[in-house]
């Protein structure tokens, strides 16, 4: 853990000025799976005689994330949206991934080898695409983080943490009389709000959401969107979404990612090996109604994607 007197503890300073994140020249590669005969034949047909062992996923990403904003990341499938999101709490760490560039949180490089990754992931929470409650009670799901990080001094304080975060997630009134029930018995929308309460329980600065509404019905989706709006004043939220209208409703700004044709920057790439890149970053309402780049216009109007 980083000590209070350690200079590396700059990542924890709430007074650090904006931006919350500074992303500079980020590139990510992933190791390819073993090549099958059909893939090999297609590669040779493209004139690529020697197959690479890595796939370039995202290329030369440079942008800032402002403090206490909701930033939506949109774009076609396979353009690197989730890969980029995972970079913010180093979920891409491992032998299969290679990272180049810099991501600074509160002006401290989160890829510094001296950084405690566990502490980073406490400060930068994660909500999965599909609800993933632990096979424990509703109470223990929210209490899990405070327990393993020692964030309470008494059982009464732990109960207060659980109740407060269930309230913040808009779930307490629905589960107050069954806190000992298994969380897996909740509806999909309730499970997702429980997962958000679980992320909030360790007091993060940032919440990353990877298509949190993709498996939910419209009513549950509306509740998640209302919750994001309520959390906005206290957290920086970065959300990946395929729903362009949702990005316009909930986000302050939107970033459009796409695989761009190397020979024509106004067309999407047909070659799947082309990495995704940041095409446009602007206010969300402008992005979904009057985008500047032709590729963005093509995506939001449904011409591709």
SEFIVEX-508749 format. One record per residue (C-alpha): residue number from 1; residue in one letter; z, y, x. Coordinates in Angstrom, 3 decimals, padded with zeros to 6 digits, always signed. Layout:
N
NODE    i  aa        pz        py        px
NODE  NUM   a         Z         Y         X
...
END
This chain:
305
NODE    i  aa        pz        py        px
NODE    1   x  +000.000  +000.000  +000.000
NODE    2   x  -000.568  +003.597  +001.134
NODE    3   x  +002.702  +005.383  +001.826
NODE    4   x  +003.541  +008.844  +000.530
NODE    5   x  +003.338  +010.268  +004.033
NODE    6   x  +000.041  +008.630  +004.934
NODE    7   x  -002.931  +010.961  +005.265
NODE    8   x  -005.024  +008.368  +003.442
NODE    9   x  -002.920  +009.035  +000.356
NODE   10   x  -005.288  +011.934  -000.451
NODE   11   x  -006.903  +009.603  -002.973
NODE   12   x  -003.762  +009.812  -005.106
NODE   13   x  -003.445  +013.595  -005.240
NODE   14   x  -003.865  +014.861  -008.823
NODE   15   x  -004.257  +018.438  -007.543
NODE   16   x  -007.401  +017.659  -005.576
NODE   17   x  -010.186  +020.017  -006.699
NODE   18   x  -013.376  +018.920  -008.420
NODE   19   x  -015.514  +016.861  -008.197
NODE   20   x  -013.562  +013.694  -008.905
NODE   21   x  -016.227  +011.567  -007.183
NODE   22   x  -018.922  +012.547  -004.733
NODE   23   x  -021.656  +009.918  -004.392
NODE   24   x  -023.891  +010.366  -001.330
NODE   25   x  -026.935  +008.312  -000.311
NODE   26   x  -025.633  +005.101  -001.865
NODE   27   x  -027.742  +001.975  -001.415
NODE   28   x  -026.740  -001.522  -002.505
NODE   29   x  -028.329  -004.872  -001.690
NODE   30   x  -027.482  -008.315  -003.055
NODE   31   x  -028.331  -011.690  -001.545
NODE   32   x  -031.110  -013.472  -003.367
NODE   33   x  -030.648  -016.875  -004.922
NODE   34   x  -032.658  -019.730  -003.373
NODE   35   x  -036.311  -019.230  -004.224
NODE   36   x  -037.981  -021.670  -006.631
NODE   37   x  -041.609  -022.725  -006.369
NODE   38   x  -042.719  -020.422  -009.200
NODE   39   x  -041.031  -017.413  -007.592
NODE   40   x  -042.576  -018.327  -004.252
NODE   41   x  -046.037  -018.570  -005.821
NODE   42   x  -045.665  -015.159  -007.512
NODE   43   x  -044.460  -013.607  -004.251
NODE   44   x  -047.425  -014.972  -002.314
NODE   45   x  -049.771  -013.778  -005.076
NODE   46   x  -048.361  -010.267  -004.559
NODE   47   x  -049.241  -010.533  -000.883
NODE   48   x  -045.637  -010.919  +000.271
NODE   49   x  -045.919  -013.800  +002.725
NODE   50   x  -042.335  -013.623  +004.012
NODE   51   x  -039.604  -013.526  +001.401
NODE   52   x  -036.595  -011.262  +001.946
NODE   53   x  -033.098  -012.751  +001.769
NODE   54   x  -031.797  -009.604  +000.037
NODE   55   x  -032.765  -007.611  -003.041
NODE   56   x  -032.434  -003.829  -002.933
NODE   57   x  -030.628  -003.011  -006.209
NODE   58   x  -029.990  +000.748  -006.110
NODE   59   x  -031.512  +003.302  -003.739
NODE   60   x  -030.402  +006.705  -002.402
NODE   61   x  -028.006  +007.639  -005.212
NODE   62   x  -026.534  +011.129  -004.720
NODE   63   x  -024.568  +012.978  -007.414
NODE   64   x  -021.086  +014.217  -008.364
NODE   65   x  -018.753  +013.083  -011.137
NODE   66   x  -016.647  +015.909  -012.487
NODE   67   x  -012.961  +015.538  -013.205
NODE   68   x  -012.111  +014.718  -016.840
NODE   69   x  -015.688  +014.363  -017.970
NODE   70   x  -017.391  +011.515  -019.777
NODE   71   x  -020.470  +010.514  -017.798
NODE   72   x  -022.878  +008.080  -019.459
NODE   73   x  -025.193  +005.968  -017.297
NODE   74   x  -028.335  +004.952  -019.179
NODE   75   x  -031.585  +003.242  -018.279
NODE   76   x  -033.670  +000.085  -018.781
NODE   77   x  -032.228  -003.364  -018.180
NODE   78   x  -032.125  -004.371  -014.528
NODE   79   x  -032.198  -000.868  -013.036
NODE   80   x  -028.736  -001.115  -011.425
NODE   81   x  -026.470  +000.608  -013.957
NODE   82   x  -023.656  -001.953  -013.812
NODE   83   x  -024.067  -002.341  -010.045
NODE   84   x  -023.553  +001.410  -009.634
NODE   85   x  -020.539  +001.368  -011.953
NODE   86   x  -018.899  -001.427  -009.968
NODE   87   x  -019.228  +000.644  -006.791
NODE   88   x  -016.589  +003.084  -008.066
NODE   89   x  -013.789  +000.527  -007.711
NODE   90   x  -015.459  -001.744  -005.154
NODE   91   x  -016.009  -004.679  -007.469
NODE   92   x  -019.152  -005.384  -005.448
NODE   93   x  -017.101  -006.250  -002.377
NODE   94   x  -017.964  -009.700  -001.048
NODE   95   x  -020.352  -011.675  +001.090
NODE   96   x  -023.215  -011.442  -001.423
NODE   97   x  -023.296  -007.638  -001.467
NODE   98   x  -024.101  -004.975  +001.121
NODE   99   x  -023.197  -001.309  +000.605
NODE  100   x  -024.410  +001.749  +002.507
NODE  101   x  -023.595  +005.382  +001.885
NODE  102   x  -020.429  +007.120  +000.758
NODE  103   x  -018.383  +007.447  -002.421
NODE  104   x  -015.503  +009.908  -002.103
NODE  105   x  -012.718  +010.101  -004.662
NODE  106   x  -010.642  +013.256  -004.278
NODE  107   x  -012.531  +013.825  -000.991
NODE  108   x  -011.430  +010.464  +000.450
NODE  109   x  -013.992  +007.743  +001.165
NODE  110   x  -013.099  +004.779  -001.046
NODE  111   x  -015.023  +002.488  +001.330
NODE  112   x  -012.762  +003.385  +004.247
NODE  113   x  -011.564  +000.069  +005.771
NODE  114   x  -007.953  +001.331  +005.735
NODE  115   x  -007.937  +001.865  +001.974
NODE  116   x  -005.829  -000.489  -000.148
NODE  117   x  -008.396  -001.813  -002.623
NODE  118   x  -005.678  -003.016  -005.023
NODE  119   x  -004.331  +000.524  -005.229
NODE  120   x  -007.844  +001.883  -005.763
NODE  121   x  -008.357  -000.488  -008.690
NODE  122   x  -005.054  +000.661  -010.157
NODE  123   x  -006.327  +004.250  -010.085
NODE  124   x  -009.803  +003.294  -011.303
NODE  125   x  -009.501  +001.036  -014.358
NODE  126   x  -012.193  -001.274  -015.709
NODE  127   x  -013.225  -002.304  -019.238
NODE  128   x  -015.661  -005.214  -019.417
NODE  129   x  -018.767  -005.535  -021.552
NODE  130   x  -017.150  -008.248  -023.676
NODE  131   x  -013.457  -008.135  -024.581
NODE  132   x  -011.477  -010.333  -022.168
NODE  133   x  -007.840  -010.456  -023.296
NODE  134   x  -005.583  -012.762  -021.326
NODE  135   x  -004.435  -015.923  -023.158
NODE  136   x  -001.059  -014.284  -023.644
NODE  137   x  +000.662  -012.345  -026.392
NODE  138   x  -000.488  -008.882  -027.370
NODE  139   x  +002.654  -007.454  -025.749
NODE  140   x  +002.194  -009.366  -022.490
NODE  141   x  -001.453  -008.306  -022.188
NODE  142   x  -000.432  -004.655  -021.977
NODE  143   x  +002.707  -005.408  -019.962
NODE  144   x  +000.789  -007.378  -017.320
NODE  145   x  -000.220  -004.433  -015.113
NODE  146   x  +003.172  -002.685  -015.173
NODE  147   x  +004.826  -006.023  -014.327
NODE  148   x  +002.735  -006.822  -011.246
NODE  149   x  +002.893  -003.212  -009.974
NODE  150   x  +006.596  -002.710  -010.691
NODE  151   x  +006.081  +000.352  -012.880
NODE  152   x  +009.262  +000.034  -014.970
NODE  153   x  +013.001  -000.146  -014.350
NODE  154   x  +014.187  -001.807  -017.551
NODE  155   x  +012.893  -003.883  -020.434
NODE  156   x  +013.293  -000.855  -022.690
NODE  157   x  +011.042  +001.177  -020.399
NODE  158   x  +008.471  -001.619  -020.333
NODE  159   x  +008.473  -001.759  -024.143
NODE  160   x  +007.948  +002.008  -024.230
NODE  161   x  +004.963  +001.699  -021.862
NODE  162   x  +003.409  -001.033  -024.026
NODE  163   x  +003.924  +000.810  -027.312
NODE  164   x  +002.722  +004.162  -025.926
NODE  165   x  -000.508  +002.672  -024.608
NODE  166   x  -001.190  +000.681  -027.755
NODE  167   x  -000.833  +003.972  -029.624
NODE  168   x  -003.189  +005.724  -027.203
NODE  169   x  -005.709  +002.955  -027.797
NODE  170   x  -005.368  +003.381  -031.564
NODE  171   x  -004.131  -000.185  -032.017
NODE  172   x  -000.373  -000.056  -032.454
NODE  173   x  -000.311  +000.403  -036.238
NODE  174   x  -002.525  -002.683  -036.627
NODE  175   x  -000.427  -004.991  -034.417
NODE  176   x  +003.124  -003.584  -034.499
NODE  177   x  +004.455  -006.488  -036.556
NODE  178   x  +002.796  -009.253  -034.500
NODE  179   x  +003.274  -008.262  -030.876
NODE  180   x  +004.128  -011.850  -029.943
NODE  181   x  +000.886  -013.262  -031.414
NODE  182   x  -001.862  -014.431  -029.066
NODE  183   x  -004.257  -011.594  -028.236
NODE  184   x  -007.206  -013.971  -028.625
NODE  185   x  -006.528  -013.999  -032.367
NODE  186   x  -007.490  -010.347  -032.746
NODE  187   x  -010.921  -009.241  -033.931
NODE  188   x  -013.526  -008.287  -031.321
NODE  189   x  -012.975  -004.560  -031.795
NODE  190   x  -009.201  -004.960  -031.640
NODE  191   x  -009.502  -007.051  -028.474
NODE  192   x  -011.581  -004.344  -026.808
NODE  193   x  -009.036  -001.663  -027.705
NODE  194   x  -006.312  -003.961  -026.371
NODE  195   x  -008.215  -004.220  -023.088
NODE  196   x  -008.402  -000.427  -022.962
NODE  197   x  -004.630  -000.232  -023.603
NODE  198   x  -004.135  -002.751  -020.774
NODE  199   x  -006.198  -000.554  -018.430
NODE  200   x  -004.258  +002.576  -019.462
NODE  201   x  -000.867  +000.921  -018.898
NODE  202   x  -001.062  +001.353  -015.086
NODE  203   x  -001.793  +005.109  -015.400
NODE  204   x  -005.297  +005.278  -013.919
NODE  205   x  -007.156  +008.494  -013.173
NODE  206   x  -010.530  +007.019  -014.054
NODE  207   x  -011.760  +004.465  -016.588
NODE  208   x  -015.008  +002.585  -015.994
NODE  209   x  -016.617  +001.043  -019.083
NODE  210   x  -019.506  -001.409  -018.834
NODE  211   x  -021.221  -001.354  -022.250
NODE  212   x  -017.876  -001.681  -024.075
NODE  213   x  -019.486  -001.659  -027.536
NODE  214   x  -022.392  -004.045  -026.914
NODE  215   x  -020.735  -006.972  -028.732
NODE  216   x  -019.079  -004.937  -031.493
NODE  217   x  -020.086  -004.111  -035.063
NODE  218   x  -020.718  -000.468  -036.097
NODE  219   x  -017.200  +000.068  -037.453
NODE  220   x  -015.540  -001.241  -034.280
NODE  221   x  -018.018  +000.772  -032.196
NODE  222   x  -017.060  +003.964  -034.049
NODE  223   x  -013.375  +003.333  -033.279
NODE  224   x  -014.116  +002.881  -029.572
NODE  225   x  -016.145  +006.109  -029.565
NODE  226   x  -013.275  +007.959  -031.280
NODE  227   x  -010.899  +006.565  -028.681
NODE  228   x  -013.107  +007.755  -025.809
NODE  229   x  -013.116  +011.239  -027.339
NODE  230   x  -009.302  +011.196  -027.565
NODE  231   x  -008.943  +010.046  -023.943
NODE  232   x  -011.383  +012.662  -022.628
NODE  233   x  -008.787  +015.420  -021.852
NODE  234   x  -006.720  +013.141  -019.594
NODE  235   x  -009.182  +010.823  -017.860
NODE  236   x  -012.511  +010.766  -016.097
NODE  237   x  -014.625  +008.178  -017.930
NODE  238   x  -017.853  +006.650  -016.642
NODE  239   x  -019.606  +004.473  -019.199
NODE  240   x  -022.744  +002.342  -019.020
NODE  241   x  -024.541  +002.162  -022.352
NODE  242   x  -027.890  +000.974  -023.681
NODE  243   x  -027.340  +003.077  -026.795
NODE  244   x  -029.035  +006.429  -026.192
NODE  245   x  -027.596  +007.961  -029.362
NODE  246   x  -024.116  +006.871  -028.280
NODE  247   x  -024.575  +008.639  -024.947
NODE  248   x  -025.414  +011.824  -026.846
NODE  249   x  -022.373  +011.465  -029.100
NODE  250   x  -019.657  +010.728  -026.565
NODE  251   x  -020.759  +011.977  -023.137
NODE  252   x  -020.601  +015.379  -021.477
NODE  253   x  -023.421  +014.438  -019.090
NODE  254   x  -025.823  +011.531  -018.758
NODE  255   x  -027.441  +009.956  -015.705
NODE  256   x  -030.772  +008.186  -016.199
NODE  257   x  -031.522  +005.331  -013.792
NODE  258   x  -034.901  +003.633  -013.534
NODE  259   x  -037.126  +001.592  -011.237
NODE  260   x  -039.835  +004.102  -010.359
NODE  261   x  -043.403  +003.169  -009.439
NODE  262   x  -043.701  +003.944  -005.691
NODE  263   x  -047.252  +005.255  -006.225
NODE  264   x  -046.607  +007.299  -009.374
NODE  265   x  -043.174  +008.862  -009.913
NODE  266   x  -043.942  +009.391  -013.608
NODE  267   x  -044.290  +005.667  -014.352
NODE  268   x  -041.766  +002.822  -014.362
NODE  269   x  -042.281  +000.205  -011.653
NODE  270   x  -043.816  -003.103  -012.674
NODE  271   x  -042.624  -004.882  -009.537
NODE  272   x  -039.126  -006.254  -010.183
NODE  273   x  -038.227  -005.939  -006.489
NODE  274   x  -038.292  -002.112  -006.654
NODE  275   x  -034.701  -000.738  -006.568
NODE  276   x  -033.278  +001.481  -009.273
NODE  277   x  -032.857  +005.165  -008.518
NODE  278   x  -031.370  +008.250  -010.179
NODE  279   x  -034.190  +010.004  -012.025
NODE  280   x  -032.331  +012.693  -013.973
NODE  281   x  -028.777  +013.959  -014.459
NODE  282   x  -028.109  +016.566  -017.127
NODE  283   x  -026.014  +017.464  -020.156
NODE  284   x  -026.017  +014.485  -022.498
NODE  285   x  -027.278  +016.361  -025.534
NODE  286   x  -030.203  +017.690  -023.476
NODE  287   x  -030.905  +014.234  -022.048
NODE  288   x  -031.263  +012.580  -025.450
NODE  289   x  -033.159  +015.396  -027.176
NODE  290   x  -035.206  +017.249  -024.547
NODE  291   x  -035.173  +015.508  -021.156
NODE  292   x  -036.982  +017.106  -018.273
NODE  293   x  -038.504  +014.132  -016.435
NODE  294   x  -041.471  +012.254  -017.989
NODE  295   x  -039.791  +008.910  -017.259
NODE  296   x  -036.659  +009.978  -019.099
NODE  297   x  -038.744  +011.154  -022.050
NODE  298   x  -040.532  +007.828  -022.130
NODE  299   x  -037.251  +005.933  -022.165
NODE  300   x  -035.423  +007.979  -024.809
NODE  301   x  -038.463  +007.916  -027.103
NODE  302   x  -038.753  +004.134  -026.785
NODE  303   x  -042.078  +003.936  -024.906
NODE  304   x  -040.488  +001.539  -022.402
NODE  305   x  -037.117  +000.022  -021.623
END
